[in-house]
């Protein structure tokens, strides 16, 4: 496996492939990448230091002089041959020579996870030429461009394979760390939708709740996915990336995919579990609205791309004025009909002529006709400023629609989203798909997410969140949750600490990069505010399993953090897996490794259903379980 990147995702992905799946990995990073510390994969427990066969060291040692544009290096802790860590190659640019030195011609898969889309595309085209049978995984933020690149590279692989052995594994997968992490970040901030996995025609939702007592209710179809530890019944303990000290364990360790006996013991002990609440067909966006006063309409309650209703173009006072003017015109037309006895349509026609001062004086007509003509002219004069005001208000409304909205005065029960970069934009879209009212805070007036907020008609506060009054403008005192996803750890932490002084019980979710920093922040906030929900998340931690699964040929649908561990949801073909093929759904279950949830596209699969060749199933699995299935 070859991994090329310039940030923490590359290091985490290499650590994932090496430490969990036991793959031989070559990591290609820029020379200045030495400042990005590779993360530790797994739980660092004093009682079970040998949980994984291979532990990836927390730092990369680059010994020896660096000559030329590339230098090979090995991670520490692995001896001279670097058996415990990936081979590291430093390069200023991903040229053909660099890719050849990394072994792309002989590699099974290549992951290009640079933050720049153009760099990844250029390297992918070169790699496909060097090895047509290579499995490619690209990190691209642009979805539409990603679809075209995926089709182009797959077509190139098919043409290069010809009629020979071909490249059945020469697939191209385009992923976005933002798209992968956004559902988990959004779900963490919203009650009732904490764990959601979507695939074709299927919606899986998992919730955290105490196990029901033994009895008929206990067998209501709920599938226990995990038993949570005793010291954090609310679920995901806040560390960013899974590294925890020896004191991170509670009374019980979290247990992923337990068997029936473990569930019964946990039920007797009153432990909290992560259970599958429902498996239903996805029909549309989920109507989840947290908080007390949602203010959904004011906070962007209209759908994506919706046209504002006519009532929003004009103020209430102006609408009443227009209604009064129409009523006067009707009254004048009816009076003219009664006075002159002409046809009603003719009466309306003459009234409009008088109203618009069209020269047709009623000379020689009856006194009533002349009076009505004068009244019509008067109403016409009164109607002119009303029409002018309507035009001006309509223009102002459309101008406001193209500008950023401000939080309405009575808004409450909303989610305050800090940061509208790549991650924040995807999180905003996800929250609006769930019909959650949002107020955004962004310091950069040129941020890429402002266009999305404008299109979704979501209120935005422009300003530095560290400045006094910015969070107050976002109605933080009446908010349901704070989701801090800016690119600066200190900014996220400062915003959370200030928000907690305003609302001690506020639900907060932080995006933090550094593992040690995230662990310290979580423990301190949990101790200081024991009754408030605190979660810290890392985008690389949430996205790495999906990228690793794609490199291994598995479609990882989602990754759900369970305290300091991660539960993966993947789509797996039954064919070629003796652990699945020919077995029933119940028999295919392996405690602590994987559980078959349903056939892909089906809302429910009975436990006695026999899995056959050609079936594709959605499984909940641990990292180790996914490696075994491979």
N, C-alpha and C positions, 0 to 999 in steps of 0.2 A: 504494500500500500504506500502511495506517495501522497503527502499532504503539503500543500503550498498555501501560505497565508502570511499576514502581517499583523495579526492581533491575537487576542486570547482564544478565539475560536479555533485557530490552527493548533495551538498547543493543547487545548482540551480535546480536540478531535484525535490528535496523535496519541494522547494519553489514553483515551477511550479505546482506540483500536489495539493499542499495545497492552494495556493493563487488564482489560476486560476480555477481549476476544483473542489475545495472544498472537496478533498479526505482526509480521515484520514490517516496520514503518520507517520511511524516510521523510523527515520534516525539512522543508525548504522555507527559510525565513530570510528577510533582509538583514544586513549586518547590524542595524540598530535594533533588531528584534530581541537582542539579549536582555533588554529591560523587561520584556514580558515574561513573567515567571510561569512555567508550566504548572498546572494545578495537580493536586493529588487526587487520584481516582479512588473512590471507596471510602469507608469509614476507618479513621485511624484509632483503633481501640487498643488499649493496653492489654486487655484480656485475650484478644484474638488478633494478634499482629499479622498472622499468616492467613488472613481471610482470602486474599487474592494470591494467585500463584506469582504474579509479578506486580510489584508496586512501582509506579513511575515516580521517580525522584522529583522533588519540588523545585529543583533548579538545574539548569543545563550548564555543564562545565565545558568551556571551549579552551582546550589546552593547545599550546604550540603556537607557532607563528602563523599568521594568515597571509597567504600569498595568492596573487591573482584576484579574480572576481569572485571565486567560490572557495569555501573551506569546509571540509568535513569535520564534524565534531560529534562526540558521544556524550550522552547524559551521564551524570554522576551516579554512583551506586551500582553500576553495572559492570565494573571491572574493565579490563582492556578491550573486550569485545563489545561492550555496551549491551549486554543481554537484557538488562532491566529497563532500558529506555530506548526511544527511537534514535535512529541515526539522524544527525542534524547537519544540514547543508546550508551555508550562507551564500546568498546571491543578491546582487543589486537588481537584477532583472531576470525574468523567466525567458531566457533565450533558448534556442534549440539545443545548444551545448549544455546548458544547465539542466534541462529536462533529461537529456541523454545521460548526464552524470548521475542524476537522481534515479536512473533505472526505469524510465517510463516505458522503454521498449519491452521490458520483461515484467512490468508491473501488472497486477490484476485490476487495480482501480487507482484513480487519481482524483483527489479533491482539490479544487481551486477555490479558496475561501478568502481571497483578498477583499478588502473593503471597496475596491474600485471595480465596477462592472467591466469596464473596457479591458483591464488587465486580465481578468478571468477569461473573457471571450477570446482574446488574442492567444493566451496560453492554451486554451482548449482546442483551438484550430490547429495549433502546432502539434499538440499531443496526439490529436486524432490522425494526423498525417504520419507521425512516428509509429503509432501502434493502433491500427484500425480496430483491434479486438479489445481495446482498453475500455473499462467501465468508467465513465466520467460523471463527476458530481460537481456542479457549479453553484456558487453562491451569487445570485443576482437579485437585485432589489426590483428592477423593472419586470413586472410580470409578463406583459405582452411580448417584450423583447425575449424574455426567457423561453416562451413557448416557441417562437420562431427559431431560436438558436438550438433548442432541443430537437426540433424536427430536422434542422439542417445537419446537425452532427450525427443523428441516427441514420439519415439518408446517406451521408458520406461513409459511415461504417458498413451499411448494407451493400453499397456499391463496391467498396474495397474488398468485402468478404466474397462477393460473387456467388458462385454455386458450390464453393468448397465447404469447409467446415463452418465457415461463417462466424459471426460474432454474436451468438445468442446472448452472451453476457456483455456485449459492447453497447450497453444502453447508456443513455444520457439522462441524467436527472438534474433538474434545475430547482434549487431550493432557496429560500430566503430565511435568514435567521430571524428577521422581523416577523414574517408570517408564521414561523414555527413557534416563536415565543409569545406572540401577541395574545392568542387565546388563553394561555395559562395566566398571563399577567392580568388580563381583563377579568377572567373568571375568579381570580383570587380576591379582587376588589368588590365582587358582587355577591351578595348573599343568595343562596339557592342555586347558583350556577358555578360552584367552586371547581368542579371537575367535569368537563364536557369533552367528548371525543366525537367527531363527525366523520362519516364516510358516506359512500354512495347509498342514499336511501335509508340510512341508519343513524340514529342519534343515541349515544350512550351517555348517561349522566351518572356520576358517582357522588355521593354525599357522605359527610362524616356525621355519625350519630351513635349513641350507645346501642349496644346489641339488645334486641328485645328479649324479654324473659322466655324461657322454654314454654312451648305451647303451640297452638295453631297459628298464632301470628308470626312465630319464628320461621315458619316454612312458607312464607308468603311470596317466595320467588326471589327474595333478595340474595344476591351473590356477594359474599364477603371477599373483597379484594385485598384488604390489609387490616391488621390489628395495630392500632396506634399505641405508642408508649404511654406509660402512666403519667409522666410529668408534663405531657403536652397533648391533652385530649383533643384540642382543637385541630390537630393535624400537623401541617407542615411547619416544622421548626425553622426559624428564619434564616439559616445560613444560605449563602449564595450558591455554593458549588459543591456542597457535600463533604467538605473537610471539617472535622469536628474534633475537639480535644477529648481527653479521657473522661472528663466530667460531663460530656454531652449526652450520655445515656441516662435514661430515666429509670423508674422502677422496673419497666419492661422495655425490651428492645422492640422496635417496630417489626412486625412480621408480615412479609408480603406473600399473598396467595396462600393462606393457611388451609389446612385440611379440616374436616368436620370435627375431629377430636379437639384440635386447637381452638376452633370456634366455640365449642361447648365449654371448654375450660375458661375461655375469655368471657363468655356470657355469664358464667357463674361468678367471675371476678369483677364483673361490671365494667369491663374495658370498652373504650370507644373504638369503632371500626369504620373503615372506608368501605361502603357497600354500594352495589350497583342498584340504583333506585328504579330505573326504567330503561327500556330499550324500545324506542318507538320510531316510526318513520318520520323523517324530517319533512314537514310541510311548508314551513316558513319560519321567519325569525321568531325566536322565543320571547314571549311577552314578559320579560323579567324587569321589574321596576322596583328598586330598593327604596328604603327610607320612608318618611312620612309624607311630606308634600312633594310629589315628584316634579311638578312643574314641567312635565314632558314637552308640552307644546312650546313653552318659552325656551326650553333648552335643546331645541333641535328635534322636536317630536315628529316632524314630517319626514317622510322617507327620502331616500337618496334621490336627488335630482327632481324632487317634487316642485310643482309650480305653486307659488303662494296663492291662496284663495283671493277672490275679488274683495271680500270684506277687509282683508289686510291692507288693501291699497288706499283706503280712505278712512279718515277718523270717524268716530261715532257722530260727532256734531255735524260734520259735513254730510254724512249719509242722511241725517234727519233733515238737513236743509234741502238736499236734492229731493227727498220724499215730499216735503212741503211744496216745493215748486211744481212737481208733477201733479200733486193734488189740486193746486190752483189752476193749472192748465185744463185738467179734466173738468173742474167746476165751471170754468169759463166756457168750455165747449158745450157742456150740457145746458148752461143758461142760454147760450146763443141758439141752440136747437129749440128750446122751449119758447124763446121770445119771437124768433123769426119763422119757426115751423119748417125750416129746410131739413134736408136729409142729415142724419147724424154725422156721416162721414164728411159731408160738406161743411158742417159746423166745425168739426175738428180742423179741417183744412183752412178755413177762414181764420180760426183762432191762431193757428200756427203762423199764418201770414202776418197777422197783427202782432204776434209775439216777437217775430224777428224783424219787425218794422219794415216789411215789404210794402211799397207804396200802393195802397188800395184804400183810399179814404172813403168812409161811409157817408158821403155827401148825399143828401136826399133820402137817407134811410131813416128808420124810426129812431126815436130817442133811446130806446133800450139798446139798439144795435150800436149806436154811437158811444154810449156809456161803456158797453162791453169792449169796444175797440180801444178806448182809452185805458181801461183796466188791463187789457192784454199787453199794451205797450208798456205799462208800468211793471207788470210781472216780468216782461222781457228785460227791462233795465235791471231788475233785481236778480235775474237769472245769470247775467253776464259775470258778476264777480264770483258766483257760486261755481260756474263752469271753469273759470280761471283757477280758482282754488283747487278744484278737482284735478286739473291738469298738473298743477304744481305739486300736489301731494303724491300723485301717481309717479311723477318723475323722481321725487325724493325717495319714495318707497323702493323703486328699482335701483336707485343709487345706493341706498342702504343695504339692499339685498346683495349687491356686489362688494360691499365692505364688510368688515368684521362686526359681528353683533356683540352687544354688551350684555352681561348677566341681568336678567329682569329683577325688579325690586323684590318680588315675593317668592323667589326661587328657594327651594329647600329639598333635602333628600337626594341631592345629586352627587356625582363623583367629580372631584377636582383632579384634573390630569395635568401634571407638570411636564412640559417638554413635548414638542411636536416635530421631533426628528424622524428618523426612519422607524424606530420602534414606537414612538408616541403616535405616529400617524396610523400605523396598523392597529394599535390598541384602540385608538379613537374609532376607527371603522368598526372594529369588533364590538365595542360598547354600544354603538348606535344600531348595529344589527340586533342586539339584545334589547333594544328600546330603553336603554339606560340614559337618563339625562346627564349631560356632561358639561362642565365648564373648563376650558383649557387655559393654561398660563404659559406664555412663551416670551422669552426675552429678545429673540431675533426676529425683526420684522420681515426678514426674507426667508424664514424657515419653510421647508418644503411642505409641512403639514398645514400651513395656513390656508392653502387653496382647498384642501379637503374639508377643513373646518368651515370655510365659507360655503362650500357646496352643500354640506350637511346642515347649514344654518345653526351651527353650534356657537354659543357665546365664547369669546376669547378675551383674555386680559393680557395686554402687551406690557411687559415690565419684568424686572429682575425679581425673582421670587425671594431673594434675600433682602430686598428692600422693604421697609415698613409700609404696610397698607396694601401691598399687592395681593396677598392671600385674603385679606378682608374684602377686597373688591371681587374676589371669586366666591364670596359668601361661604368661607370656610367654616364659620361658626354654625351654619345650618347644613353643612355637607354631610353626606352619608359615609364617604370614604375619600382618602387622599392617595393618589397613585403617582409616585415620583419616579419618572423614567428618563430624566435628563442624563447626559453623558458624564456628568461630574458627580462623584460619590459624595463629596462634601456639600454640594448644593442640595442633593436629595436629603442628606441627613439634616442639614440646617432647616430645610423646609418642614421636615417631619417633627423636629424638636419644637419649632415655633408653633406648628399646628396643634401639637399636644398641649401646649400651654393655653391655647384657646379652647380646645375641646379634648380633655383628658381621655374620653372614651372613644375618640375617633379611630376608625379602622384605617390603618396605613399599610401601604405596600411600597417597598423600596427596591429600586434597581441598583445593586451594588456589584462592583467588579471583584474587589480583593476579598479572598476567602476569610483571612484572619480578621480583617476589618468588619466584614459582614457578621461573623460569629460574635465578635465583641459587641457590635451595635445591637444585634438581636437580643442577646442575653441581658444587656443593660436596660433596654426598653421594656423587655418582658418583666424584669424585676421592678422597674419604676412604675409601670402601668400594668399590673397583673390582670386587670379586668378589660383591657383593650386588646384588640387583635393587632398583632404586628407580624408582618411577613417581609422577608428580604429575598429577592430573586436575582439571578444572573442570567442574562440572555444566552451566554455561551453554555451554561449548565443546562438550560432548557432546549437549546437547539442542537447540541452535539449528538445526542442519541439519534436524531432523525438523519443527520449527515452520515453518521457511522452506519446506520441501517441501510441507507442508500448505497454506500460503498460496498456493503456486503450483499447487495441484491435484495434487500428486504424493504418493504414499504412501511416505515414507521409513521403511524398516523398522528400520534401525540405522545407526549411525555408528561406524566403527572408526578409532581414531587410529593413524596410521602415522608414527612420529616426530613431526615438527611439522606434518604434514598429516593430512587426514581422508579416508577412503574411505567413501563412502555406498553403502548397499544400498537399492534402491527397487523398488517394484512399478509397472510402467508398462504401459499399454494399448498394444498394437501399432498399433491403428487410428489414423490421422492422423499417424503418424510415418514419413515416407519413408525415414529412416535405418534403419528396422526392417522395415516392411511389405514383403513380397515377397522378402526376403533370407533366406539361410540364417543359422544362428547364427554360423557362421564369418565370413560376409561382413558381418554386422552389427557385428562387433568393430571399434572404433576405438581404436588405441593411445593411451594417455594420457587417454582421455575416458570410454569405457564398455565393458563386456563383458557380454554376455548369459550368465547362469549357467544358468538353467533356466526352463521354463514353470512358473508358479505352481501349486503342488499336485502337481508331478511330481518324482520322485526323480532322474531323469536325462533329459537332452535331448541327442540326438546332434548333432554339429556340422553335419550336412547337413540338419537339420530346417528347413523353410521356414516362416518366421513369417507368419501370416495374420491378416487382420482378425478380431477377436474373441479373439485370444490375449492373455494377460496374462503378462508375463515379469518375472522377478527379475533386475535388472541391478546390477552393481557399477560405480560411476561416481564421478568426481571432482565437485567442486562446479561446475566449469566445464562438465563433461560434462552434468550435470543441467540446467544453464541452456541448453545447446544443444539438448537433447532437448525442452525446453519450446518 
